[in-house]
């Protein structure tokens, strides 16, 4: 996957792309990163990328021209039209489903804004997706882009050591993930559940599924409204609710 990032602060991405899973993904040639300062595409000799909003108001608005020119330059380098993602608090709320959708693409371009907002023509004629991490406002789109890129790249084939890891993550199955334990068995009197020590794989899987349901019901019951449970899962959920 080719990932381009348009930003006024390219130095923010140095540590992120050069560390951990994102670095390993590039080493494995599963992903390549290209960070572009879109100020370089300004047609103004001073490198101006923003201006006062028509109609008045507080703040500055990112001009259409630098973004248009930067995206067009990147599009010329690829045969297939890329997804162009605008980080914006007005966009759709980001989910694991969206990460899985984006992970199927060959080329993503992220547009990270600053200041008051974007010239509306950027939304209308350049971007394919507007995404928000949640109902709050950040100083710029850089942190949001980092989060989305991390969540997408880890889903690419061969990036994680265990191919089952992303499948069993919280939200991937529609439920929150079950609890995990490791050595020692007894830590300060707090012991690992006996089922996990039994060696019975069928019982272990049933325990994990039931605990996944329990955790979802306790912490995010709204998620249960959007998935179809099997008869056995419904029975477990009834047991969980009665136990609680």
Secondary structure per residue as TSV (DSSP state, phi and psi in degrees):
chain	resnum	aa	ss	phi	psi
A	1	X	-	360.0	134.6
A	2	X	E	-97.7	130.0
A	3	X	E	-124.8	119.5
A	4	X	E	-110.1	141.0
A	5	X	E	-126.1	123.3
A	6	X	E	-98.7	121.2
A	7	X	E	-154.0	158.9
A	8	X	S	-92.2	-5.2
A	9	X	-	-131.5	66.4
A	10	X	G	-60.5	-26.1
A	11	X	G	-64.5	-20.2
A	12	X	G	-65.2	-23.6
A	13	X	G	-93.1	-8.1
A	14	X	H	-57.9	-52.6
A	15	X	H	-68.4	-35.3
A	16	X	H	-67.5	-48.4
A	17	X	H	-76.0	-16.8
A	18	X	T	-100.7	16.5
A	19	X	S	-135.2	156.1
A	20	X	H	52.8	-138.8
A	21	X	H	-64.1	-37.2
A	22	X	H	-65.0	-38.3
A	23	X	H	-66.3	-44.1
A	24	X	H	-62.5	-37.1
A	25	X	H	-62.2	-39.9
A	26	X	H	-70.5	-38.3
A	27	X	H	-63.2	-33.5
A	28	X	T	-85.2	1.1
A	29	X	T	62.4	28.2
A	30	X	S	-84.8	-23.7
A	31	X	-	-150.2	148.3
A	32	X	E	-126.2	145.0
A	33	X	E	-119.7	138.2
A	34	X	E	-138.7	113.3
A	35	X	E	-103.5	124.0
A	36	X	E	-119.6	129.2
A	37	X	E	-83.9	107.1
A	38	X	G	-71.7	-4.4
A	39	X	G	-62.5	-28.5
A	40	X	G	-65.9	-15.7
A	41	X	G	-99.7	4.1
A	42	X	-	-67.2	138.6
A	43	X	S	-88.7	7.6
A	44	X	S	-97.3	135.7
A	45	X	T	-62.7	-19.3
A	46	X	T	-92.1	-0.4
A	47	X	-	70.9	30.5
A	48	X	-	-69.2	132.5
A	49	X	-	-122.4	-3.2
A	50	X	E	-139.7	164.5
A	51	X	E	-157.1	170.3
A	52	X	E	-69.4	146.1
A	53	X	-	-73.1	138.8
A	54	X	T	-60.9	139.5
A	55	X	T	89.5	-5.6
A	56	X	-	84.4	175.5
A	57	X	-	126.3	168.4
A	58	X	S	-79.1	153.7
A	59	X	S	82.6	176.8
A	60	X	E	-116.8	154.5
A	61	X	E	-117.1	134.5
A	62	X	E	-67.0	130.4
A	63	X	-	-72.0	152.0
A	64	X	H	-70.2	-41.3
A	65	X	H	-55.8	-50.8
A	66	X	H	-61.2	-38.8
A	67	X	H	-69.4	-45.3
A	68	X	H	-56.0	-49.6
A	69	X	H	-65.5	-40.5
A	70	X	H	-66.6	-45.5
A	71	X	H	-64.7	-43.1
A	72	X	H	-61.9	-38.0
A	73	X	H	-62.1	-43.4
A	74	X	H	-70.6	-36.6
A	75	X	H	-66.6	-30.0
A	76	X	T	-66.3	-18.8
A	77	X	T	-91.7	3.8
A	78	X	-	-138.5	150.0
A	79	X	S	-80.1	-43.2
A	80	X	S	-88.3	135.3
A	81	X	-	-64.8	124.4
A	82	X	-	-80.2	163.0
A	83	X	E	-79.4	131.7
A	84	X	E	-112.0	114.4
A	85	X	E	-107.5	122.3
A	86	X	E	-98.6	123.2
A	87	X	E	-83.2	118.2
A	88	X	E	-157.7	135.0
A	89	X	E	-64.7	-11.5
A	90	X	E	-89.9	-6.0
A	91	X	E	-78.3	178.2
A	92	X	E	-67.7	146.3
A	93	X	E	-71.4	133.2
A	94	X	-	-72.0	139.0
A	95	X	-	-138.9	168.7
A	96	X	H	-63.3	-33.8
A	97	X	H	-60.9	-40.1
A	98	X	H	-67.1	-38.7
A	99	X	H	-60.6	-43.1
A	100	X	H	-65.1	-36.3
A	101	X	H	-65.7	-47.1
A	102	X	H	-68.2	-28.5
A	103	X	T	-66.2	-14.1
A	104	X	T	-86.7	-6.7
A	105	X	-	-84.3	159.5
A	106	X	S	-94.6	-24.3
A	107	X	E	-148.9	125.6
A	108	X	E	-124.6	137.5
A	109	X	E	-119.1	125.7
A	110	X	E	-106.8	131.3
A	111	X	E	-109.1	115.3
A	112	X	-	-106.3	113.3
A	113	X	-	-95.7	168.6
A	114	X	-	-139.5	-176.4
A	115	X	S	68.1	-154.8
A	116	X	S	-73.7	-35.4
A	117	X	E	171.8	-165.1
A	118	X	E	-111.1	148.3
A	119	X	-	-58.9	129.5
A	120	X	H	-57.1	-26.5
A	121	X	H	-66.8	-21.0
A	122	X	H	-66.1	-45.6
A	123	X	H	-62.6	-42.8
A	124	X	H	-74.8	-30.9
A	125	X	H	-126.8	-3.9
A	126	X	T	-118.2	-50.2
A	127	X	-	-82.7	153.3
A	128	X	S	-105.9	-24.6
A	129	X	E	-139.9	137.3
A	130	X	E	-114.6	125.0
A	131	X	E	-128.1	138.2
A	132	X	E	-121.8	140.2
A	133	X	S	-75.1	-23.6
A	134	X	S	173.2	-176.0
A	135	X	S	-85.8	64.9
A	136	X	S	-156.1	168.4
A	137	X	-	-118.5	131.5
A	138	X	-	-102.3	165.7
A	139	X	S	-61.9	-36.7
A	140	X	S	-154.8	-179.8
A	141	X	S	-86.7	-3.2
A	142	X	H	-61.7	-48.2
A	143	X	H	-63.4	-38.9
A	144	X	H	-62.7	-42.2
A	145	X	H	-62.7	-40.8
A	146	X	H	-60.4	-44.1
A	147	X	H	-62.2	-47.1
A	148	X	H	-65.1	-44.6
A	149	X	H	-60.6	-44.3
A	150	X	H	-60.3	-45.0
A	151	X	H	-68.9	-27.6
A	152	X	H	-82.8	-47.2
A	153	X	H	-62.9	-36.1
A	154	X	T	-65.7	-16.3
A	155	X	T	-88.4	-10.6
A	156	X	S	-69.7	143.7
A	157	X	T	-56.0	131.7
A	158	X	T	86.6	-5.9
A	159	X	S	-75.1	-47.9
A	160	X	S	-88.6	147.9
A	161	X	S	-62.8	-37.3
A	162	X	S	-108.5	114.9
A	163	X	T	-65.0	-18.9
A	164	X	T	-82.2	-16.0
A	165	X	T	-54.7	-52.5
A	166	X	T	-68.0	-26.0
A	167	X	T	-67.5	-34.3
A	168	X	T	-97.3	3.7
A	169	X	S	-62.0	157.5
A	170	X	T	-56.4	140.2
A	171	X	T	80.9	-26.4
A	172	X	T	-65.2	-37.5
A	173	X	S	-92.0	-3.1
A	174	X	S	95.2	-7.3
A	175	X	S	-124.3	164.6
A	176	X	-	-77.5	151.0
A	177	X	-	-72.9	151.0
A	178	X	-	-69.9	163.7
A	179	X	-	-66.0	153.9
A	180	X	-	-120.4	150.4
A	181	X	-	-138.7	154.1
A	182	X	-	-144.7	-177.4
A	183	X	S	-61.4	147.4
A	184	X	-	-84.8	162.8
A	185	X	S	-62.5	-42.5
A	186	X	E	-117.6	110.9
A	187	X	E	-118.3	108.8
A	188	X	T	54.6	33.4
A	189	X	T	88.9	-6.1
A	190	X	E	-92.8	115.8
A	191	X	E	-105.9	154.1
A	192	X	-	-71.1	139.3
A	193	X	-	-51.9	137.6
A	194	X	H	-59.0	-34.0
A	195	X	H	-57.6	-39.2
A	196	X	H	-70.0	-17.4
A	197	X	H	-97.1	-1.8
A	198	X	S	-75.6	-27.0
A	199	X	-	80.6	-1.2
A	200	X	-	-88.7	102.0
A	201	X	H	-63.5	-33.6
A	202	X	H	-65.7	-46.0
A	203	X	H	-65.4	-36.9
A	204	X	H	-63.6	-45.1
A	205	X	H	-63.9	-39.0
A	206	X	H	-65.0	-41.2
A	207	X	H	-61.4	-44.7
A	208	X	H	-63.5	-41.0
A	209	X	H	-66.0	-43.3
A	210	X	H	-66.0	-40.2
A	211	X	H	-70.7	-29.6
A	212	X	H	-64.9	-43.4
A	213	X	H	-63.2	-42.6
A	214	X	H	-61.3	-46.8
A	215	X	H	-64.5	-39.0
A	216	X	H	-66.6	-43.0
A	217	X	H	-65.1	-37.2
A	218	X	H	-73.8	-39.2
A	219	X	H	-105.9	-34.8
A	220	X	-	-139.6	63.2
A	221	X	G	-58.7	-23.5
A	222	X	G	-61.8	-27.4
A	223	X	G	-67.7	-28.5
A	224	X	G	-68.6	-17.6
A	225	X	G	-75.8	-13.4
A	226	X	G	-113.0	7.4
A	227	X	S	-127.0	154.5
A	228	X	-	-100.3	115.0
A	229	X	-	-87.7	146.6
A	230	X	-	-73.8	164.5
A	231	X	H	-55.0	-39.9
A	232	X	H	-66.5	-41.0
A	233	X	H	-65.6	-37.6
A	234	X	H	-63.4	-39.4
A	235	X	H	-64.5	-44.9
A	236	X	H	-60.8	-42.1
A	237	X	H	-63.0	-40.2
A	238	X	H	-61.6	-41.3
A	239	X	H	-63.2	-41.7
A	240	X	H	-61.8	-46.1
A	241	X	H	-64.1	-40.2
A	242	X	H	-68.0	-35.4
A	243	X	H	-67.9	-37.2
A	244	X	-	-72.2	360.0
